[in-house]
Amino acid sequence: MEKIKVGVFGAGRGTTAINQLLRRGDAEVVAICDKYEPGLEKCREIALKAGAEGISFYTDFDEFEKHDMDAVVLANYANEHAPYAIRLLNGGKHIMSECLTCATMSQAVELIEAVEQSGKIYAYAENYSYTPVRQEMRERYRRGEIGELMYAEGEYVHDCSSIWPQITYGEREHWRNSMYSTFYCTHSIGPILYMTGLRPVKVVGLEGRNRPFMRDLGSAMPCFGLEMITLENGAILKSLHGGFKHNRPHANYEIAGDRGSLRDMAEDGKLAVYREGENENCRGTHSVIQPPHPIADAEASGHGGGDYYTTHYFIEAIKGNPEADDKVIDVYTAVDMCIPGLLAYRSIVQGGVTVDIPNLRNVGERDAYRNDTFCPFKEIAGDMYVLGNTQEQIDIPDSVYDEVRRRWLCGEPG
Ligand SMILES: NC(=O)c1ccc[n+]([C@@H]2O[C@H](COP(=O)([O-])OP(=O)(O)OC[C@H]3O[C@@H](n4cnc5c(N)ncnc54)[C@H](O)[C@@H]3O)[C@@H](O)[C@H]2O)c1
């Protein structure tokens, strides 16, 4: 069988998928694109070390797009995935997209329709969903072990200030500097939707405050966001994400049903289980287990093995492996993992009202959002542009970005 030819767009986080693909016998990296040449150079070294030959390197996306490829991994800017995904799907490529899926509701509709029209695989690389504990939580929830979901918490609190120069390069307009509080909601919402299969239907948003430790590194945005989400069965999901000083692991998840609960004990790879049998109200059984990796090869991969499964199931889905159909995060679920954050910001701007989350699987629900470009990213918002911080407008002088850039170039921390 011929190897699946994969291109990678974005040479930073893109190296994660490159490393996974270089180890596979059924797929090969054929092209890599990044406008930042030292990034391409790093990829060239990785490929050489792995003995991979014949990869083409591009700085220009238009040239990269012409390369003979079956599939593309999108690891470009987080607020620019949808337009590139749509272009590539229209050109007949399968897509694996890094987080997030889309930056506006209008992009969500267009992306879904591009996937439907192309008939190609769209796999969302929501890697936090795939640690062994979270896969185990999914299996147990799906077989009814804790009954019906009543409440869930998803938390992704990652203070990146120490590496801010290395991930924003002193660019004022970098998406990490311009993202608003509720934008990067995928890692707190995604795993809960993946476990439960429930769809979000309503959201209320809240934003934290900007603080000097981030302002001094170039971000004028609130440091964190919170979404209170109602799921389709009436359960409530609390999703918290952003960066502040936090004295516990950065990703935490719990799902509580009417017959028990499951809690990810984060760093130690263990799962706390509470189960009640018939007539056992409040007298159920507590246990702690350590689920093994469903696939042993995943063990050494980043994000608790999550980085293995995203690429693995993408390639398996392209090959038509039916197991991958269940495991891959398709475009509808991918959109569900992100649009609550977009709509939570609308809630914040409107003073905390509850905002409905459409089910974009239904063609009839799409038209209302087709031209909805509401967002704080100037270049795509058009006349629906809003400021990304509803509490204060912070003007950061150029000298801050010059200093962050200097630290990036010298390899100094934030
Ligand atoms: N899932 C995770 O755990 C995880 C971790 C880190 C990053 N990410 C995601 O990966 C993506 C990339 O993040 P990153 O950390 O590498 O930082 P980044 O967003 O700064 O990097 C994007 C890279 O794409 C390149 N690029 C962007 N637009 C381009 C264009 N038009 N032409 C050529 N090159 C272009 C940039 O030069 C840069 O090297 C983001 O979407 C981010 O959310 C996910």
The ligand as an SDF file (V2000), in Angstrom:
LIG
                    3D

 44 48  0  0  0  0  0  0  0  0999 V2000
   -2.5720   21.1890   21.3320 N   0  0  0  0  0  0  0  0  0  0  0  0
   -1.5280   21.6420   21.9830 C   0  0  0  0  0  0  0  0  0  0  0  0
   -1.1280   21.1240   23.0240 O   0  0  0  0  0  0  0  0  0  0  0  0
   -0.7970   22.8060   21.3930 C   0  0  0  0  0  0  0  0  0  0  0  0
    0.4330   23.2280   21.9230 C   0  0  0  0  0  0  0  0  0  0  0  0
    1.0740   24.3210   21.3140 C   0  0  0  0  0  0  0  0  0  0  0  0
    0.4910   24.9260   20.2120 C   0  0  0  0  0  0  0  0  0  0  0  0
   -0.6890   24.4740   19.7210 N   0  0  0  0  0  0  0  0  0  0  0  0
   -1.3240   25.0740   18.5430 C   0  0  0  0  0  0  0  0  0  0  0  0
   -0.4230   24.9560   17.4370 O   0  0  0  0  0  0  0  0  0  0  0  0
   -0.5330   26.0960   16.5840 C   0  0  0  0  0  0  0  0  0  0  0  0
    0.8350   26.7180   16.3740 C   0  0  0  0  0  0  0  0  0  0  0  0
    1.3300   27.1560   17.6140 O   0  0  0  0  0  0  0  0  0  0  0  0
    2.8730   27.4370   17.8820 P   0  0  0  0  0  0  0  0  0  0  0  0
    3.0910   27.2220   19.3270 O   0  0  0  0  0  0  0  0  0  0  0  0
    3.7060   26.6820   16.9140 O   0  0  0  0  0  0  0  0  0  0  0  0
    3.0360   29.0130   17.6750 O   0  0  0  0  0  0  0  0  0  0  0  0
    2.6530   30.0230   16.4980 P   0  0  0  0  0  0  0  0  0  0  0  0
    1.1950   30.1160   16.3840 O   0  0  0  0  0  0  0  0  0  0  0  0
    3.3950   31.2620   16.7870 O   0  0  0  0  0  0  0  0  0  0  0  0
    3.2950   29.3250   15.2400 O   0  0  0  0  0  0  0  0  0  0  0  0
    2.7070   29.2560   13.9980 C   0  0  0  0  0  0  0  0  0  0  0  0
    3.7890   29.0070   12.9680 C   0  0  0  0  0  0  0  0  0  0  0  0
    3.1520   29.0660   11.6860 O   0  0  0  0  0  0  0  0  0  0  0  0
    3.8880   29.9180   10.8370 C   0  0  0  0  0  0  0  0  0  0  0  0
    2.9380   30.5950    9.9350 N   0  0  0  0  0  0  0  0  0  0  0  0
    1.7720   31.1670   10.2880 C   0  0  0  0  0  0  0  0  0  0  0  0
    1.1550   31.6820    9.2020 N   0  0  0  0  0  0  0  0  0  0  0  0
    1.9560   31.4200    8.1510 C   0  0  0  0  0  0  0  0  0  0  0  0
    1.8600   31.6940    6.7650 C   0  0  0  0  0  0  0  0  0  0  0  0
    0.8070   32.3460    6.2390 N   0  0  0  0  0  0  0  0  0  0  0  0
    2.8590   31.2610    5.9560 N   0  0  0  0  0  0  0  0  0  0  0  0
    3.9200   30.5910    6.4750 C   0  0  0  0  0  0  0  0  0  0  0  0
    4.0740   30.3250    7.7860 N   0  0  0  0  0  0  0  0  0  0  0  0
    3.1020   30.7220    8.6100 C   0  0  0  0  0  0  0  0  0  0  0  0
    4.6030   30.9030   11.7570 C   0  0  0  0  0  0  0  0  0  0  0  0
    5.7830   31.4480   11.1570 O   0  0  0  0  0  0  0  0  0  0  0  0
    4.8930   30.0640   12.9850 C   0  0  0  0  0  0  0  0  0  0  0  0
    6.1550   29.4170   12.9010 O   0  0  0  0  0  0  0  0  0  0  0  0
   -1.5340   27.0160   17.2660 C   0  0  0  0  0  0  0  0  0  0  0  0
   -2.7610   26.8140   16.6520 O   0  0  0  0  0  0  0  0  0  0  0  0
   -1.6060   26.5340   18.7000 C   0  0  0  0  0  0  0  0  0  0  0  0
   -2.8730   26.7180   19.2570 O   0  0  0  0  0  0  0  0  0  0  0  0
   -1.3330   23.4200   20.2980 C   0  0  0  0  0  0  0  0  0  0  0  0
  1  2  1  0
  2  3  2  0
  2  4  1  0
  4  5  1  0
  4 44  2  0
  5  6  2  0
  6  7  1  0
  7  8  2  0
  8  9  1  0
  8 44  1  0
  9 10  1  0
  9 42  1  0
 10 11  1  0
 11 12  1  0
 11 40  1  0
 12 13  1  0
 13 14  1  0
 14 15  2  0
 14 16  1  0
 14 17  1  0
 17 18  1  0
 18 19  2  0
 18 20  1  0
 18 21  1  0
 21 22  1  0
 22 23  1  0
 23 24  1  0
 23 38  1  0
 24 25  1  0
 25 26  1  0
 25 36  1  0
 26 27  1  0
 26 35  1  0
 27 28  2  0
 28 29  1  0
 29 30  1  0
 29 35  2  0
 30 31  1  0
 30 32  2  0
 32 33  1  0
 33 34  2  0
 34 35  1  0
 36 37  1  0
 36 38  1  0
 38 39  1  0
 40 41  1  0
 40 42  1  0
 42 43  1  0
M  CHG  2   8   1  16  -1
M  END
$$$$
